[in-house]
Amino acid sequence: MVVITIAVAWVVVGDIEAALNIGVVTNLLKTGTYYIYERMWDHVTWGVPSTK
């Protein structure tokens, strides 16, 4: 996925350094968003049987 993001950014921007920066930043943002999303779902208790 990162390679595709970098390739598309390179075609759009026309600068490989900027494309690499875009690829790295978007990957970090996606990873951070996924981590936060999963942490939020860990607190959801719907449909989870009680262990008490």
N, CA, C, O and CB atoms as a CASP TS submission, in Angstrom:
PFRMAT TS
TARGET T0000
AUTHOR 0000-0000-0000
METHOD Language model
MODEL 1
PARENT N/A
ATOM      1  N   MET     1       0.814  -1.197   0.000  1.00  0.00           N
ATOM      2  CA  MET     1       0.000   0.000   0.000  1.00  0.00           C
ATOM      3  C   MET     1       0.855   1.258   0.000  1.00  0.00           C
ATOM      4  O   MET     1       0.535   2.236  -0.676  1.00  0.00           O
ATOM      5  CB  MET     1      -0.925   0.000   1.194  1.00  0.00           C
ATOM      6  N   VAL     2       1.931   1.230   0.751  1.00  0.00           N
ATOM      7  CA  VAL     2       2.784   2.418   0.822  1.00  0.00           C
ATOM      8  C   VAL     2       3.402   2.704  -0.541  1.00  0.00           C
ATOM      9  O   VAL     2       3.525   3.860  -0.945  1.00  0.00           O
ATOM     10  CB  VAL     2       3.889   2.235   1.886  1.00  0.00           C
ATOM     11  N   VAL     3       3.786   1.652  -1.240  1.00  0.00           N
ATOM     12  CA  VAL     3       4.397   1.830  -2.561  1.00  0.00           C
ATOM     13  C   VAL     3       3.401   2.462  -3.524  1.00  0.00           C
ATOM     14  O   VAL     3       3.765   3.331  -4.317  1.00  0.00           O
ATOM     15  CB  VAL     3       4.897   0.479  -3.118  1.00  0.00           C
ATOM     16  N   ILE     4       2.155   2.032  -3.458  1.00  0.00           N
ATOM     17  CA  ILE     4       1.123   2.602  -4.324  1.00  0.00           C
ATOM     18  C   ILE     4       0.901   4.066  -3.982  1.00  0.00           C
ATOM     19  O   ILE     4       0.785   4.901  -4.879  1.00  0.00           O
ATOM     20  CB  ILE     4      -0.195   1.816  -4.195  1.00  0.00           C
ATOM     21  N   THR     5       0.839   4.386  -2.694  1.00  0.00           N
ATOM     22  CA  THR     5       0.659   5.772  -2.266  1.00  0.00           C
ATOM     23  C   THR     5       1.801   6.641  -2.770  1.00  0.00           C
ATOM     24  O   THR     5       1.573   7.739  -3.277  1.00  0.00           O
ATOM     25  CB  THR     5       0.562   5.858  -0.737  1.00  0.00           C
ATOM     26  N   ILE     6       3.023   6.156  -2.632  1.00  0.00           N
ATOM     27  CA  ILE     6       4.188   6.918  -3.085  1.00  0.00           C
ATOM     28  C   ILE     6       4.159   7.091  -4.606  1.00  0.00           C
ATOM     29  O   ILE     6       4.454   8.172  -5.116  1.00  0.00           O
ATOM     30  CB  ILE     6       5.495   6.218  -2.651  1.00  0.00           C
ATOM     31  N   ALA     7       3.805   6.030  -5.322  1.00  0.00           N
ATOM     32  CA  ALA     7       3.762   6.105  -6.786  1.00  0.00           C
ATOM     33  C   ALA     7       2.716   7.110  -7.258  1.00  0.00           C
ATOM     34  O   ALA     7       2.987   7.913  -8.151  1.00  0.00           O
ATOM     35  CB  ALA     7       3.466   4.725  -7.382  1.00  0.00           C
ATOM     36  N   VAL     8       1.540   7.070  -6.674  1.00  0.00           N
ATOM     37  CA  VAL     8       0.483   8.013  -7.059  1.00  0.00           C
ATOM     38  C   VAL     8       0.891   9.438  -6.705  1.00  0.00           C
ATOM     39  O   VAL     8       0.687  10.359  -7.496  1.00  0.00           O
ATOM     40  CB  VAL     8      -0.852   7.652  -6.368  1.00  0.00           C
ATOM     41  N   ALA     9       1.465   9.621  -5.522  1.00  0.00           N
ATOM     42  CA  ALA     9       1.913  10.954  -5.120  1.00  0.00           C
ATOM     43  C   ALA     9       2.997  11.465  -6.063  1.00  0.00           C
ATOM     44  O   ALA     9       3.028  12.653  -6.384  1.00  0.00           O
ATOM     45  CB  ALA     9       2.434  10.935  -3.674  1.00  0.00           C
ATOM     46  N   TRP    10       3.885  10.578  -6.509  1.00  0.00           N
ATOM     47  CA  TRP    10       4.951  10.975  -7.426  1.00  0.00           C
ATOM     48  C   TRP    10       4.374  11.436  -8.764  1.00  0.00           C
ATOM     49  O   TRP    10       4.817  12.432  -9.335  1.00  0.00           O
ATOM     50  CB  TRP    10       5.931   9.812  -7.644  1.00  0.00           C
ATOM     51  N   VAL    11       3.376  10.693  -9.254  1.00  0.00           N
ATOM     52  CA  VAL    11       2.734  11.070 -10.515  1.00  0.00           C
ATOM     53  C   VAL    11       2.025  12.414 -10.371  1.00  0.00           C
ATOM     54  O   VAL    11       2.101  13.257 -11.266  1.00  0.00           O
ATOM     55  CB  VAL    11       1.732   9.981 -10.962  1.00  0.00           C
ATOM     56  N   VAL    12       1.342  12.615  -9.256  1.00  0.00           N
ATOM     57  CA  VAL    12       0.578  13.851  -9.056  1.00  0.00           C
ATOM     58  C   VAL    12       1.496  15.037  -8.795  1.00  0.00           C
ATOM     59  O   VAL    12       1.330  16.098  -9.396  1.00  0.00           O
ATOM     60  CB  VAL    12      -0.403  13.688  -7.894  1.00  0.00           C
ATOM     61  N   VAL    13       2.473  14.859  -7.891  1.00  0.00           N
ATOM     62  CA  VAL    13       3.329  15.969  -7.474  1.00  0.00           C
ATOM     63  C   VAL    13       4.505  16.164  -8.429  1.00  0.00           C
ATOM     64  O   VAL    13       4.905  17.295  -8.706  1.00  0.00           O
ATOM     65  CB  VAL    13       3.845  15.731  -6.056  1.00  0.00           C
ATOM     66  N   GLY    14       5.051  15.065  -8.927  1.00  0.00           N
ATOM     67  CA  GLY    14       6.180  15.152  -9.840  1.00  0.00           C
ATOM     68  C   GLY    14       7.531  15.249  -9.159  1.00  0.00           C
ATOM     69  O   GLY    14       8.543  15.474  -9.824  1.00  0.00           O
ATOM     70  N   ASP    15       7.565  15.083  -7.839  1.00  0.00           N
ATOM     71  CA  ASP    15       8.816  15.177  -7.074  1.00  0.00           C
ATOM     72  C   ASP    15       8.913  13.948  -6.180  1.00  0.00           C
ATOM     73  O   ASP    15       8.035  13.707  -5.352  1.00  0.00           O
ATOM     74  CB  ASP    15       8.878  16.503  -6.222  1.00  0.00           C
ATOM     75  N   ILE    16       9.979  13.174  -6.348  1.00  0.00           N
ATOM     76  CA  ILE    16      10.109  11.919  -5.607  1.00  0.00           C
ATOM     77  C   ILE    16      10.277  12.163  -4.110  1.00  0.00           C
ATOM     78  O   ILE    16       9.752  11.398  -3.301  1.00  0.00           O
ATOM     79  CB  ILE    16      11.292  11.116  -6.137  1.00  0.00           C
ATOM     80  N   GLU    17      10.997  13.213  -3.730  1.00  0.00           N
ATOM     81  CA  GLU    17      11.188  13.491  -2.300  1.00  0.00           C
ATOM     82  C   GLU    17       9.857  13.838  -1.629  1.00  0.00           C
ATOM     83  O   GLU    17       9.566  13.360  -0.532  1.00  0.00           O
ATOM     84  CB  GLU    17      12.195  14.645  -2.105  1.00  0.00           C
ATOM     85  N   ALA    18       9.065  14.658  -2.281  1.00  0.00           N
ATOM     86  CA  ALA    18       7.747  14.997  -1.741  1.00  0.00           C
ATOM     87  C   ALA    18       6.860  13.759  -1.696  1.00  0.00           C
ATOM     88  O   ALA    18       6.100  13.574  -0.745  1.00  0.00           O
ATOM     89  CB  ALA    18       7.080  16.102  -2.585  1.00  0.00           C
ATOM     90  N   ALA    19       6.953  12.915  -2.712  1.00  0.00           N
ATOM     91  CA  ALA    19       6.152  11.691  -2.755  1.00  0.00           C
ATOM     92  C   ALA    19       6.530  10.756  -1.612  1.00  0.00           C
ATOM     93  O   ALA    19       5.656  10.146  -0.996  1.00  0.00           O
ATOM     94  CB  ALA    19       6.332  10.978  -4.102  1.00  0.00           C
ATOM     95  N   LEU    20       7.826  10.639  -1.324  1.00  0.00           N
ATOM     96  CA  LEU    20       8.263   9.806  -0.202  1.00  0.00           C
ATOM     97  C   LEU    20       7.753  10.368   1.121  1.00  0.00           C
ATOM     98  O   LEU    20       7.321   9.616   1.995  1.00  0.00           O
ATOM     99  CB  LEU    20       9.796   9.700  -0.176  1.00  0.00           C
ATOM    100  N   ASN    21       7.803  11.681   1.265  1.00  0.00           N
ATOM    101  CA  ASN    21       7.280  12.308   2.483  1.00  0.00           C
ATOM    102  C   ASN    21       5.786  12.052   2.636  1.00  0.00           C
ATOM    103  O   ASN    21       5.313  11.745   3.730  1.00  0.00           O
ATOM    104  CB  ASN    21       7.552  13.816   2.468  1.00  0.00           C
ATOM    105  N   ILE    22       5.056  12.177   1.554  1.00  0.00           N
ATOM    106  CA  ILE    22       3.618  11.915   1.590  1.00  0.00           C
ATOM    107  C   ILE    22       3.364  10.460   1.979  1.00  0.00           C
ATOM    108  O   ILE    22       2.490  10.180   2.799  1.00  0.00           O
ATOM    109  CB  ILE    22       2.969  12.232   0.220  1.00  0.00           C
ATOM    110  N   GLY    23       4.115   9.546   1.398  1.00  0.00           N
ATOM    111  CA  GLY    23       3.952   8.126   1.709  1.00  0.00           C
ATOM    112  C   GLY    23       4.220   7.815   3.168  1.00  0.00           C
ATOM    113  O   GLY    23       3.476   7.056   3.788  1.00  0.00           O
ATOM    114  N   VAL    24       5.273   8.394   3.721  1.00  0.00           N
ATOM    115  CA  VAL    24       5.613   8.148   5.125  1.00  0.00           C
ATOM    116  C   VAL    24       4.563   8.757   6.047  1.00  0.00           C
ATOM    117  O   VAL    24       4.104   8.105   6.985  1.00  0.00           O
ATOM    118  CB  VAL    24       7.005   8.722   5.455  1.00  0.00           C
ATOM    119  N   VAL    25       4.183   9.997   5.783  1.00  0.00           N
ATOM    120  CA  VAL    25       3.208  10.673   6.649  1.00  0.00           C
ATOM    121  C   VAL    25       1.863   9.965   6.617  1.00  0.00           C
ATOM    122  O   VAL    25       1.254   9.751   7.665  1.00  0.00           O
ATOM    123  CB  VAL    25       3.037  12.136   6.226  1.00  0.00           C
ATOM    124  N   THR    26       1.392   9.599   5.433  1.00  0.00           N
ATOM    125  CA  THR    26       0.097   8.921   5.370  1.00  0.00           C
ATOM    126  C   THR    26       0.147   7.562   6.060  1.00  0.00           C
ATOM    127  O   THR    26      -0.826   7.153   6.693  1.00  0.00           O
ATOM    128  CB  THR    26      -0.343   8.751   3.915  1.00  0.00           C
ATOM    129  N   ASN    27       1.270   6.862   5.945  1.00  0.00           N
ATOM    130  CA  ASN    27       1.396   5.571   6.621  1.00  0.00           C
ATOM    131  C   ASN    27       1.361   5.750   8.135  1.00  0.00           C
ATOM    132  O   ASN    27       0.705   4.977   8.833  1.00  0.00           O
ATOM    133  CB  ASN    27       2.695   4.867   6.199  1.00  0.00           C
ATOM    134  N   LEU    28       2.054   6.753   8.646  1.00  0.00           N
ATOM    135  CA  LEU    28       2.027   7.027  10.087  1.00  0.00           C
ATOM    136  C   LEU    28       0.621   7.409  10.555  1.00  0.00           C
ATOM    137  O   LEU    28       0.167   6.954  11.605  1.00  0.00           O
ATOM    138  CB  LEU    28       3.018   8.150  10.434  1.00  0.00           C
ATOM    139  N   LEU    29      -0.061   8.241   9.776  1.00  0.00           N
ATOM    140  CA  LEU    29      -1.427   8.634  10.138  1.00  0.00           C
ATOM    141  C   LEU    29      -2.373   7.435  10.133  1.00  0.00           C
ATOM    142  O   LEU    29      -3.196   7.290  11.036  1.00  0.00           O
ATOM    143  CB  LEU    29      -1.943   9.710   9.176  1.00  0.00           C
ATOM    144  N   LYS    30      -2.261   6.584   9.131  1.00  0.00           N
ATOM    145  CA  LYS    30      -3.116   5.395   9.060  1.00  0.00           C
ATOM    146  C   LYS    30      -2.846   4.452  10.227  1.00  0.00           C
ATOM    147  O   LYS    30      -3.779   3.893  10.804  1.00  0.00           O
ATOM    148  CB  LYS    30      -2.901   4.659   7.732  1.00  0.00           C
ATOM    149  N   THR    31      -1.577   4.275  10.575  1.00  0.00           N
ATOM    150  CA  THR    31      -1.222   3.404  11.693  1.00  0.00           C
ATOM    151  C   THR    31      -1.758   3.961  13.001  1.00  0.00           C
ATOM    152  O   THR    31      -2.315   3.222  13.813  1.00  0.00           O
ATOM    153  CB  THR    31       0.297   3.228  11.778  1.00  0.00           C
ATOM    154  N   GLY    32      -1.593   5.258  13.207  1.00  0.00           N
ATOM    155  CA  GLY    32      -2.104   5.899  14.420  1.00  0.00           C
ATOM    156  C   GLY    32      -3.617   5.827  14.513  1.00  0.00           C
ATOM    157  O   GLY    32      -4.169   5.562  15.582  1.00  0.00           O
ATOM    158  N   THR    33      -4.283   6.061  13.401  1.00  0.00           N
ATOM    159  CA  THR    33      -5.743   5.990  13.376  1.00  0.00           C
ATOM    160  C   THR    33      -6.221   4.578  13.685  1.00  0.00           C
ATOM    161  O   THR    33      -7.171   4.399  14.446  1.00  0.00           O
ATOM    162  CB  THR    33      -6.280   6.443  12.014  1.00  0.00           C
ATOM    163  N   TYR    34      -5.578   3.581  13.105  1.00  0.00           N
ATOM    164  CA  TYR    34      -5.939   2.188  13.356  1.00  0.00           C
ATOM    165  C   TYR    34      -5.749   1.837  14.829  1.00  0.00           C
ATOM    166  O   TYR    34      -6.602   1.177  15.422  1.00  0.00           O
ATOM    167  CB  TYR    34      -5.102   1.247  12.475  1.00  0.00           C
ATOM    168  N   TYR    35      -4.649   2.269  15.419  1.00  0.00           N
ATOM    169  CA  TYR    35      -4.364   1.994  16.828  1.00  0.00           C
ATOM    170  C   TYR    35      -5.446   2.600  17.723  1.00  0.00           C
ATOM    171  O   TYR    35      -5.957   1.930  18.620  1.00  0.00           O
ATOM    172  CB  TYR    35      -2.976   2.546  17.219  1.00  0.00           C
ATOM    173  N   ILE    36      -5.793   3.858  17.481  1.00  0.00           N
ATOM    174  CA  ILE    36      -6.823   4.527  18.290  1.00  0.00           C
ATOM    175  C   ILE    36      -8.170   3.832  18.109  1.00  0.00           C
ATOM    176  O   ILE    36      -8.891   3.614  19.083  1.00  0.00           O
ATOM    177  CB  ILE    36      -6.936   6.025  17.905  1.00  0.00           C
ATOM    178  N   TYR    37      -8.510   3.487  16.878  1.00  0.00           N
ATOM    179  CA  TYR    37      -9.766   2.808  16.573  1.00  0.00           C
ATOM    180  C   TYR    37      -9.869   1.487  17.334  1.00  0.00           C
ATOM    181  O   TYR    37     -10.903   1.192  17.933  1.00  0.00           O
ATOM    182  CB  TYR    37      -9.889   2.561  15.061  1.00  0.00           C
ATOM    183  N   GLU    38      -8.808   0.703  17.310  1.00  0.00           N
ATOM    184  CA  GLU    38      -8.822  -0.582  18.008  1.00  0.00           C
ATOM    185  C   GLU    38      -8.887  -0.400  19.520  1.00  0.00           C
ATOM    186  O   GLU    38      -9.556  -1.180  20.198  1.00  0.00           O
ATOM    187  CB  GLU    38      -7.588  -1.397  17.637  1.00  0.00           C
ATOM    188  N   ARG    39      -8.215   0.600  20.061  1.00  0.00           N
ATOM    189  CA  ARG    39      -8.280   0.879  21.501  1.00  0.00           C
ATOM    190  C   ARG    39      -9.703   1.262  21.900  1.00  0.00           C
ATOM    191  O   ARG    39     -10.173   0.870  22.968  1.00  0.00           O
ATOM    192  CB  ARG    39      -7.290   2.009  21.886  1.00  0.00           C
ATOM    193  N   MET    40     -10.387   2.021  21.055  1.00  0.00           N
ATOM    194  CA  MET    40     -11.774   2.393  21.348  1.00  0.00           C
ATOM    195  C   MET    40     -12.669   1.158  21.348  1.00  0.00           C
ATOM    196  O   MET    40     -13.522   1.013  22.223  1.00  0.00           O
ATOM    197  CB  MET    40     -12.288   3.424  20.322  1.00  0.00           C
ATOM    198  N   TRP    41     -12.483   0.269  20.377  1.00  0.00           N
ATOM    199  CA  TRP    41     -13.311  -0.934  20.305  1.00  0.00           C
ATOM    200  C   TRP    41     -13.067  -1.862  21.486  1.00  0.00           C
ATOM    201  O   TRP    41     -13.960  -2.630  21.844  1.00  0.00           O
ATOM    202  CB  TRP    41     -13.047  -1.676  19.007  1.00  0.00           C
ATOM    203  N   ASP    42     -11.907  -1.820  22.094  1.00  0.00           N
ATOM    204  CA  ASP    42     -11.638  -2.638  23.279  1.00  0.00           C
ATOM    205  C   ASP    42     -12.530  -2.253  24.450  1.00  0.00           C
ATOM    206  O   ASP    42     -12.741  -3.059  25.356  1.00  0.00           O
ATOM    207  CB  ASP    42     -10.180  -2.511  23.684  1.00  0.00           C
ATOM    208  N   HIS    43     -13.053  -1.042  24.443  1.00  0.00           N
ATOM    209  CA  HIS    43     -13.909  -0.572  25.534  1.00  0.00           C
ATOM    210  C   HIS    43     -15.394  -0.826  25.278  1.00  0.00           C
ATOM    211  O   HIS    43     -16.220  -0.590  26.160  1.00  0.00           O
ATOM    212  CB  HIS    43     -13.683   0.904  25.759  1.00  0.00           C
ATOM    213  N   VAL    44     -15.741  -1.300  24.092  1.00  0.00           N
ATOM    214  CA  VAL    44     -17.136  -1.592  23.757  1.00  0.00           C
ATOM    215  C   VAL    44     -17.498  -2.947  24.355  1.00  0.00           C
ATOM    216  O   VAL    44     -16.769  -3.925  24.191  1.00  0.00           O
ATOM    217  CB  VAL    44     -17.367  -1.582  22.204  1.00  0.00           C
ATOM    218  N   THR    45     -18.628  -2.991  25.047  1.00  0.00           N
ATOM    219  CA  THR    45     -19.017  -4.235  25.720  1.00  0.00           C
ATOM    220  C   THR    45     -20.278  -4.866  25.135  1.00  0.00           C
ATOM    221  O   THR    45     -20.786  -5.833  25.702  1.00  0.00           O
ATOM    222  CB  THR    45     -19.227  -3.973  27.191  1.00  0.00           C
ATOM    223  N   TRP    46     -20.797  -4.353  24.025  1.00  0.00           N
ATOM    224  CA  TRP    46     -22.005  -4.926  23.453  1.00  0.00           C
ATOM    225  C   TRP    46     -21.736  -6.340  22.977  1.00  0.00           C
ATOM    226  O   TRP    46     -20.734  -6.605  22.314  1.00  0.00           O
ATOM    227  CB  TRP    46     -22.522  -4.061  22.301  1.00  0.00           C
ATOM    228  N   GLY    47     -22.620  -7.227  23.314  1.00  0.00           N
ATOM    229  CA  GLY    47     -22.558  -8.595  22.825  1.00  0.00           C
ATOM    230  C   GLY    47     -21.442  -9.442  23.408  1.00  0.00           C
ATOM    231  O   GLY    47     -21.238 -10.578  22.981  1.00  0.00           O
ATOM    232  N   VAL    48     -20.724  -8.908  24.370  1.00  0.00           N
ATOM    233  CA  VAL    48     -19.648  -9.669  25.001  1.00  0.00           C
ATOM    234  C   VAL    48     -20.202 -10.301  26.266  1.00  0.00           C
ATOM    235  O   VAL    48     -20.699  -9.587  27.136  1.00  0.00           O
ATOM    236  CB  VAL    48     -18.408  -8.763  25.319  1.00  0.00           C
ATOM    237  N   PRO    49     -20.131 -11.622  26.393  1.00  0.00           N
ATOM    238  CA  PRO    49     -20.668 -12.265  27.590  1.00  0.00           C
ATOM    239  C   PRO    49     -19.907 -11.817  28.847  1.00  0.00           C
ATOM    240  O   PRO    49     -18.687 -11.649  28.829  1.00  0.00           O
ATOM    241  CB  PRO    49     -20.601 -13.796  27.446  1.00  0.00           C
ATOM    242  N   SER    50     -20.652 -11.632  29.920  1.00  0.00           N
ATOM    243  CA  SER    50     -20.049 -11.233  31.189  1.00  0.00           C
ATOM    244  C   SER    50     -19.253 -12.395  31.772  1.00  0.00           C
ATOM    245  O   SER    50     -19.693 -13.543  31.710  1.00  0.00           O
ATOM    246  CB  SER    50     -21.133 -10.762  32.187  1.00  0.00           C
ATOM    247  N   THR    51     -18.096 -12.107  32.331  1.00  0.00           N
ATOM    248  CA  THR    51     -17.251 -13.157  32.907  1.00  0.00           C
ATOM    249  C   THR    51     -17.393 -13.225  34.423  1.00  0.00           C
ATOM    250  O   THR    51     -16.607 -13.899  35.089  1.00  0.00           O
ATOM    251  CB  THR    51     -15.789 -12.921  32.536  1.00  0.00           C
ATOM    252  N   LYS    52     -18.382 -12.539  34.968  1.00  0.00           N
ATOM    253  CA  LYS    52     -18.582 -12.528  36.430  1.00  0.00           C
ATOM    254  C   LYS    52     -19.262 -13.774  36.905  1.00  0.00           C
ATOM    255  O   LYS    52     -19.506 -13.927  38.102  1.00  0.00           O
ATOM    256  CB  LYS    52     -19.393 -11.324  36.854  1.00  0.00           C
TER
END
